[in-house]
Amino acid sequence: MAVNQKTNNFTVEARKRIVVTGGAGFLGSHVVPQLLDQDREVVVIDNFSNGKKEHLAPYADDPRLEIIEGDITRPEDVRRAFYGCRQVIHLAVLDLRQSIKEPQRVSEVNIMGTINCLEAALRNRVELFLHCSSSEVYGSGVYVPMDEAHPFRPETPYAASKIAQDMYVQSYGRVYGLPWAILRPFNMYGPNSPWEGVRGELIPKMIVRAMNGFPLVIFGDGDQTRDFVYVKETAGALLALADHPEAWSRCLNFCSGRETPVRRIAEIICRQFGLNPERYIRREDPRPGDVRRHLGDSSQFRSFFGFTPEVGIEEGIGLTIEWFKSLPLKAEELLSGEVLRNWEKEDVSYREDLFNYRSDRTARI
Ligand SMILES: NC(=O)c1ccc[n+]([C@@H]2O[C@H](COP(=O)([O-])OP(=O)(O)OC[C@H]3O[C@@H](n4cnc5c(N)ncnc54)[C@H](O)[C@@H]3O)[C@@H](O)[C@H]2O)c1
């Protein structure tokens, strides 16, 4: 992919320059075009470990976009990308399922990588470090709807690393005066969401199975719920936040306020493909660390911006199906990338031994 070189003169144009870490990822691929639509100069730093070059390919020749292949765990890469930028949108991350397989690697990227970004932001005296948190920090709802005061109860190493990120961002605000804002989105879905390999997400994996006439698999009883947001709306929320200093220095949930059981998602997808849910939904054992209830409260965000997500789940799934059908891959090619139980560690015996050891000790006590 072409890497555009830009001048580092600080002109009026340069003040609009914004760096997006992880800009080639799922959410980043919607944030970058929306920033370009606002006529911002955008620098993306991404190591393409999970992000895809094709996500940004339609904009690669745009002179306002600079794409740097770099790693946020390498301070020199981050310094280069952040140089001359006035704002930061921090999205680079390794994800939940990867964290169950490789917790050390994920914390290195998510925590140390974030600290490198904060350091580079300080050095550049940016006017905003806009961090993307996750509703995973809340874990299974102690109460619903979950507002920003809901306790942190991480169910996975990923959630623990997201809490650490949020805490570091706020501490840099307190100790060094770094201007910050945090958006905390709930589950996202939509075009460019990963369906393949370890990273496959629930909705795209089910769509790919339905496209192939395969049964849709639910892990657990299907009564676990999520608060789904169409990805383009989260991208829009980040841009709104970047423009409104009165909403900075706080964490704001971004969610639909509608609770959807996983089983309902499977039923909607079956219906959209004309499949009988009775025959095409299969249940398997639950995933470890799967949160039980997720329903968010977005009233703080709404009080600042006057909107919350509007795209309903049926409409959003329809748009996502359209996107899948537009891909240059056949249905069976999409399915060939599937890893059904994509969280499992190769060597789980250690954890089972540990569990037995703990149970023995408890029994002795
Ligand atoms: N996907 C969701 O449902 C969801 C929900 C809530 C919050 N979020 C948050 O949104 C943000 C973006 O998530 P996403 O779903 O787009 O994830 P993603 O994995 O699609 O994108 C992350 C990007 O970071 C890049 N990256 C990973 N390690 C890197 C490194 N060491 N150096 C540079 N780049 C690196 C990846 O290549 C990828 O392009 C994250 O902060 C995530 O926690 C996501």
The ligand as a MOL file (V3000), in Angstrom:
LIG
                    3D

  0  0  0     0  0            999 V3000
M  V30 BEGIN CTAB
M  V30 COUNTS 44 48 0 0 0
M  V30 BEGIN ATOM
M  V30 1 N -15.4340 -4.9280 18.1950 0
M  V30 2 C -16.2330 -4.6590 19.2120 0
M  V30 3 O -17.3350 -5.2040 19.3410 0
M  V30 4 C -15.8100 -3.6670 20.2640 0
M  V30 5 C -16.7220 -3.3540 21.2940 0
M  V30 6 C -16.3410 -2.4100 22.2430 0
M  V30 7 C -15.1330 -1.7880 22.1690 0
M  V30 8 N -14.2600 -2.1020 21.1460 0 CHG=1
M  V30 9 C -12.9730 -1.4070 21.1140 0
M  V30 10 O -12.8560 -0.7630 19.8600 0
M  V30 11 C -11.4620 -0.6310 19.5420 0
M  V30 12 C -11.2180 -1.1660 18.1400 0
M  V30 13 O -11.6110 -2.5310 18.1330 0
M  V30 14 P -11.8370 -3.3270 16.7770 0
M  V30 15 O -13.0190 -4.1940 16.9920 0
M  V30 16 O -11.7940 -2.4170 15.6330 0 CHG=-1
M  V30 17 O -10.5610 -4.2540 16.7970 0
M  V30 18 P -9.6590 -4.7400 15.5550 0
M  V30 19 O -8.8570 -5.8720 16.0600 0
M  V30 20 O -10.4890 -4.9510 14.3510 0
M  V30 21 O -8.7340 -3.4760 15.3070 0
M  V30 22 C -7.5760 -3.2650 16.0800 0
M  V30 23 C -6.4720 -2.8540 15.1510 0
M  V30 24 O -5.2760 -2.7170 15.9380 0
M  V30 25 C -4.2060 -3.2380 15.1720 0
M  V30 26 N -3.1270 -3.6510 16.0720 0
M  V30 27 C -3.0900 -4.7200 16.9060 0
M  V30 28 N -1.9220 -4.7570 17.5480 0
M  V30 29 C -1.2000 -3.6960 17.1290 0
M  V30 30 C 0.0850 -3.2170 17.4170 0
M  V30 31 N 0.8870 -3.8380 18.2920 0
M  V30 32 N 0.5140 -2.1040 16.7990 0
M  V30 33 C -0.2810 -1.4520 15.8940 0
M  V30 34 N -1.5170 -1.8790 15.5670 0
M  V30 35 C -1.9740 -2.9820 16.1820 0
M  V30 36 C -4.7870 -4.4130 14.4170 0
M  V30 37 O -4.0060 -4.7730 13.2820 0
M  V30 38 C -6.1590 -3.8800 14.0560 0
M  V30 39 O -6.1340 -3.2410 12.8090 0
M  V30 40 C -10.7020 -1.3710 20.6370 0
M  V30 41 O -10.2860 -0.4580 21.6150 0
M  V30 42 C -11.7580 -2.2890 21.2230 0
M  V30 43 O -11.4740 -2.6020 22.5680 0
M  V30 44 C -14.5650 -3.0380 20.1950 0
M  V30 END ATOM
M  V30 BEGIN BOND
M  V30 1 1 1 2
M  V30 2 2 2 3
M  V30 3 1 2 4
M  V30 4 1 4 5
M  V30 5 2 4 44
M  V30 6 2 5 6
M  V30 7 1 6 7
M  V30 8 2 7 8
M  V30 9 1 8 9
M  V30 10 1 8 44
M  V30 11 1 9 10
M  V30 12 1 9 42
M  V30 13 1 10 11
M  V30 14 1 11 12
M  V30 15 1 11 40
M  V30 16 1 12 13
M  V30 17 1 13 14
M  V30 18 2 14 15
M  V30 19 1 14 16
M  V30 20 1 14 17
M  V30 21 1 17 18
M  V30 22 2 18 19
M  V30 23 1 18 20
M  V30 24 1 18 21
M  V30 25 1 21 22
M  V30 26 1 22 23
M  V30 27 1 23 24
M  V30 28 1 23 38
M  V30 29 1 24 25
M  V30 30 1 25 26
M  V30 31 1 25 36
M  V30 32 1 26 27
M  V30 33 1 26 35
M  V30 34 2 27 28
M  V30 35 1 28 29
M  V30 36 1 29 30
M  V30 37 2 29 35
M  V30 38 1 30 31
M  V30 39 2 30 32
M  V30 40 1 32 33
M  V30 41 2 33 34
M  V30 42 1 34 35
M  V30 43 1 36 37
M  V30 44 1 36 38
M  V30 45 1 38 39
M  V30 46 1 40 41
M  V30 47 1 40 42
M  V30 48 1 42 43
M  V30 END BOND
M  V30 END CTAB
M  END
